[in-house]
Amino acid sequence: MKISMDSFDLHKAQCLSRKDASKIGCIDRSIIEHVKLINSHSDYYTTSSCGGRIVLFAKDDGSRKCDGRWLYVTHGKASPAAIRKALSSPQKELVWFRQEAFILHVAARDLAAAKNLLAIARQAGLKHSGIFSLQSRIILEIEGNEHMDVPIKKGGKLIAPEAYITELVRIANRKMDNNMERLNTLLKYLKEL
């Protein structure tokens, strides 16, 4: 599949000229160099990105992700004290402690370019990456391997002891370190693109 050059270049210009629509309003510091490198290449542009994060997310059981709300978010390391403080406010919903890996959504000019970038992601050890849209645009998802998703509070009550919360934070912070190492490896390969 090949998208016309004019169409791809037009979409790229439009996408890159838009105001950042993320909740924080800017590209995460840990991934900005990756985004700039990808966007500087004539065959690619990023449509969204996140450098990885640790969050507390509240949502009703069975509801969709978009129906929930963030109680806490950091794109760096978390502290047990900050997590406990966020958990101290009353919530009736199910609260999840999550560590999410970095993610990049990248539009590619054509399937050959998409396969080339996917090969680079795989070289960097990013096994959860793939080409997932082949209709009007070819989109790649490049995603880190580090994830953690644990229910921590339900019906307004903690379902884990304090020591467990401290251990979750320690594990999530270690996963964020691994996330940064993988981002650095990806950056090395992107520079050869």
KOLSEDO-674665 format. One record per residue (C-alpha): z, x, y; residue in one letter. Coordinates in Angstrom, 3 decimals. Layout:
N
pz=Z, px=X, py=Y, r=A
...
***
This chain:
193
pz=0.000, px=0.000, py=0.000, r=M
pz=-0.919, px=1.311, py=3.424, r=K
pz=0.224, px=-0.235, py=6.674, r=I
pz=-2.292, px=0.143, py=9.485, r=S
pz=-1.551, px=3.094, py=11.736, r=M
pz=-1.515, px=0.913, py=14.831, r=D
pz=0.868, px=-1.589, py=13.233, r=S
pz=3.298, px=1.084, py=11.991, r=F
pz=3.296, px=2.945, py=15.309, r=D
pz=3.826, px=-0.306, py=17.215, r=L
pz=6.759, px=-1.329, py=14.985, r=H
pz=8.250, px=2.164, py=15.326, r=K
pz=8.000, px=2.121, py=19.129, r=A
pz=9.525, px=-1.364, py=19.304, r=Q
pz=12.365, px=-0.524, py=16.912, r=C
pz=13.282, px=2.741, py=18.622, r=L
pz=13.228, px=1.172, py=22.098, r=S
pz=15.722, px=-1.583, py=21.182, r=R
pz=19.376, px=-1.428, py=22.132, r=K
pz=21.633, px=-0.499, py=19.202, r=D
pz=22.752, px=-3.768, py=17.593, r=A
pz=25.657, px=-2.324, py=15.575, r=S
pz=29.250, px=-3.395, py=16.203, r=K
pz=30.067, px=0.000, py=17.724, r=I
pz=26.889, px=-0.012, py=19.846, r=G
pz=25.718, px=3.492, py=18.970, r=C
pz=24.708, px=5.686, py=16.051, r=I
pz=27.660, px=7.150, py=14.124, r=D
pz=28.296, px=10.752, py=15.145, r=R
pz=28.204, px=11.940, py=11.522, r=S
pz=24.645, px=10.705, py=10.994, r=I
pz=22.997, px=11.082, py=14.408, r=I
pz=21.217, px=14.349, py=13.544, r=E
pz=19.764, px=12.726, py=10.403, r=H
pz=18.503, px=9.760, py=12.415, r=V
pz=16.924, px=11.997, py=15.064, r=K
pz=15.172, px=14.119, py=12.418, r=L
pz=13.782, px=11.089, py=10.609, r=I
pz=12.688, px=9.395, py=13.838, r=N
pz=10.938, px=12.572, py=15.039, r=S
pz=8.640, px=12.472, py=11.993, r=H
pz=5.376, px=10.551, py=12.482, r=S
pz=5.663, px=8.799, py=9.090, r=D
pz=9.209, px=7.404, py=9.401, r=Y
pz=11.729, px=5.620, py=11.576, r=Y
pz=15.241, px=4.346, py=10.931, r=T
pz=15.916, px=0.625, py=11.150, r=T
pz=19.694, px=0.878, py=10.633, r=S
pz=22.318, px=3.442, py=9.711, r=S
pz=26.010, px=4.003, py=9.066, r=C
pz=27.706, px=7.352, py=8.506, r=G
pz=30.243, px=5.865, py=6.087, r=G
pz=33.522, px=4.138, py=6.839, r=R
pz=36.894, px=2.940, py=5.644, r=I
pz=37.596, px=-0.718, py=6.385, r=V
pz=39.995, px=-3.560, py=5.794, r=L
pz=37.892, px=-6.683, py=5.438, r=F
pz=39.266, px=-10.235, py=5.254, r=A
pz=37.292, px=-13.108, py=3.781, r=K
pz=37.964, px=-16.299, py=1.894, r=D
pz=37.551, px=-16.035, py=-1.873, r=D
pz=33.958, px=-16.796, py=-2.786, r=G
pz=32.637, px=-16.708, py=0.781, r=S
pz=29.732, px=-14.538, py=1.845, r=R
pz=30.301, px=-11.064, py=3.308, r=K
pz=28.963, px=-12.152, py=6.694, r=C
pz=31.664, px=-14.850, py=6.857, r=D
pz=34.490, px=-12.302, py=6.829, r=G
pz=36.088, px=-10.207, py=9.560, r=R
pz=37.130, px=-6.615, py=9.996, r=W
pz=40.839, px=-5.987, py=10.433, r=L
pz=40.438, px=-2.213, py=10.602, r=Y
pz=37.524, px=0.219, py=10.637, r=V
pz=37.160, px=3.966, py=10.997, r=T
pz=34.082, px=6.109, py=10.531, r=H
pz=36.377, px=9.044, py=9.818, r=G
pz=39.562, px=9.394, py=7.826, r=K
pz=42.190, px=6.668, py=7.696, r=A
pz=45.941, px=7.023, py=7.954, r=S
pz=48.394, px=5.054, py=5.807, r=P
pz=50.258, px=4.047, py=8.986, r=A
pz=47.108, px=2.570, py=10.582, r=A
pz=46.302, px=0.659, py=7.382, r=I
pz=49.859, px=-0.721, py=7.149, r=R
pz=49.758, px=-1.771, py=10.810, r=K
pz=46.467, px=-3.646, py=10.292, r=A
pz=47.907, px=-5.309, py=7.180, r=L
pz=51.061, px=-6.392, py=9.050, r=S
pz=49.278, px=-9.199, py=10.896, r=S
pz=49.203, px=-12.509, py=9.024, r=P
pz=46.054, px=-13.246, py=7.028, r=Q
pz=45.633, px=-15.991, py=4.478, r=K
pz=42.252, px=-14.689, py=3.303, r=E
pz=41.753, px=-12.122, py=0.587, r=L
pz=41.851, px=-8.659, py=2.213, r=V
pz=39.778, px=-5.841, py=0.754, r=W
pz=40.347, px=-2.115, py=1.250, r=F
pz=36.900, px=-0.525, py=1.240, r=R
pz=35.451, px=2.928, py=1.487, r=Q
pz=31.720, px=2.696, py=2.066, r=E
pz=29.228, px=5.552, py=1.787, r=A
pz=26.681, px=6.421, py=4.435, r=F
pz=23.468, px=4.415, py=4.436, r=I
pz=20.098, px=4.813, py=6.116, r=L
pz=17.342, px=2.203, py=6.148, r=H
pz=14.037, px=3.923, py=6.847, r=V
pz=10.597, px=2.417, py=7.412, r=A
pz=7.754, px=4.528, py=6.012, r=A
pz=4.127, px=4.581, py=7.111, r=R
pz=2.831, px=4.197, py=3.556, r=D
pz=3.925, px=4.329, py=-0.069, r=L
pz=3.131, px=8.050, py=-0.385, r=A
pz=5.426, px=8.845, py=2.563, r=A
pz=8.128, px=6.585, py=1.093, r=A
pz=7.913, px=8.333, py=-2.276, r=K
pz=8.147, px=11.728, py=-0.549, r=N
pz=11.332, px=10.775, py=1.315, r=L
pz=12.783, px=9.187, py=-1.821, r=L
pz=12.170, px=12.459, py=-3.698, r=A
pz=14.092, px=14.305, py=-0.964, r=I
pz=16.992, px=11.844, py=-1.244, r=A
pz=17.058, px=12.311, py=-5.010, r=R
pz=17.018, px=16.127, py=-4.585, r=Q
pz=20.096, px=15.712, py=-2.404, r=A
pz=21.783, px=13.880, py=-5.304, r=G
pz=21.528, px=10.388, py=-3.817, r=L
pz=20.959, px=8.363, py=-6.958, r=K
pz=21.587, px=4.998, py=-5.247, r=H
pz=18.477, px=5.343, py=-3.088, r=S
pz=15.236, px=3.462, py=-3.503, r=G
pz=12.244, px=1.693, py=-2.023, r=I
pz=13.184, px=-1.946, py=-1.689, r=F
pz=10.593, px=-3.661, py=0.482, r=S
pz=6.848, px=-3.607, py=0.038, r=L
pz=5.754, px=-6.668, py=2.002, r=Q
pz=5.073, px=-6.286, py=5.723, r=S
pz=6.906, px=-2.942, py=5.891, r=R
pz=7.821, px=-0.280, py=3.389, r=I
pz=11.593, px=0.261, py=3.637, r=I
pz=13.709, px=2.873, py=1.882, r=L
pz=17.441, px=2.663, py=1.455, r=E
pz=19.093, px=6.076, py=1.294, r=I
pz=22.718, px=5.640, py=0.311, r=E
pz=25.602, px=7.918, py=-0.559, r=G
pz=27.330, px=7.719, py=-3.912, r=N
pz=30.951, px=7.312, py=-2.779, r=E
pz=32.265, px=3.727, py=-2.814, r=H
pz=35.600, px=2.019, py=-3.271, r=M
pz=36.367, px=-1.705, py=-3.102, r=D
pz=39.918, px=-2.881, py=-3.871, r=V
pz=41.684, px=-6.193, py=-3.125, r=P
pz=44.928, px=-5.387, py=-1.336, r=I
pz=46.346, px=-8.614, py=0.133, r=K
pz=46.079, px=-12.262, py=-0.877, r=K
pz=47.627, px=-15.406, py=0.538, r=G
pz=49.417, px=-13.371, py=3.191, r=G
pz=51.144, px=-11.110, py=0.636, r=K
pz=50.434, px=-7.521, py=-0.338, r=L
pz=49.354, px=-7.275, py=-3.961, r=I
pz=50.075, px=-3.562, py=-4.120, r=A
pz=53.215, px=-1.521, py=-3.396, r=P
pz=53.388, px=0.796, py=-0.371, r=E
pz=52.944, px=3.904, py=-2.550, r=A
pz=49.704, px=2.468, py=-3.922, r=Y
pz=48.370, px=1.871, py=-0.402, r=I
pz=49.146, px=5.501, py=0.469, r=T
pz=47.285, px=6.624, py=-2.665, r=E
pz=44.283, px=4.412, py=-1.837, r=L
pz=44.071, px=6.011, py=1.602, r=V
pz=44.272, px=9.500, py=0.072, r=R
pz=41.477, px=8.710, py=-2.398, r=I
pz=39.319, px=7.060, py=0.295, r=A
pz=39.750, px=10.072, py=2.590, r=N
pz=38.683, px=12.389, py=-0.237, r=R
pz=35.635, px=10.187, py=-0.801, r=K
pz=34.836, px=10.434, py=2.918, r=M
pz=34.958, px=14.245, py=2.593, r=D
pz=32.519, px=13.979, py=-0.337, r=N
pz=30.382, px=11.644, py=1.784, r=N
pz=30.189, px=14.315, py=4.518, r=M
pz=29.250, px=17.007, py=1.993, r=E
pz=26.417, px=14.813, py=0.705, r=R
pz=25.290, px=14.097, py=4.282, r=L
pz=25.165, px=17.849, py=4.943, r=N
pz=23.086, px=18.372, py=1.790, r=T
pz=20.704, px=15.595, py=2.837, r=L
pz=20.373, px=17.138, py=6.304, r=L
pz=19.353, px=20.463, py=4.752, r=K
pz=16.555, px=18.733, py=2.815, r=Y
pz=15.479, px=16.605, py=5.797, r=L
pz=14.939, px=19.772, py=7.837, r=K
pz=12.290, px=20.768, py=5.275, r=E
pz=10.462, px=17.429, py=5.631, r=L
***
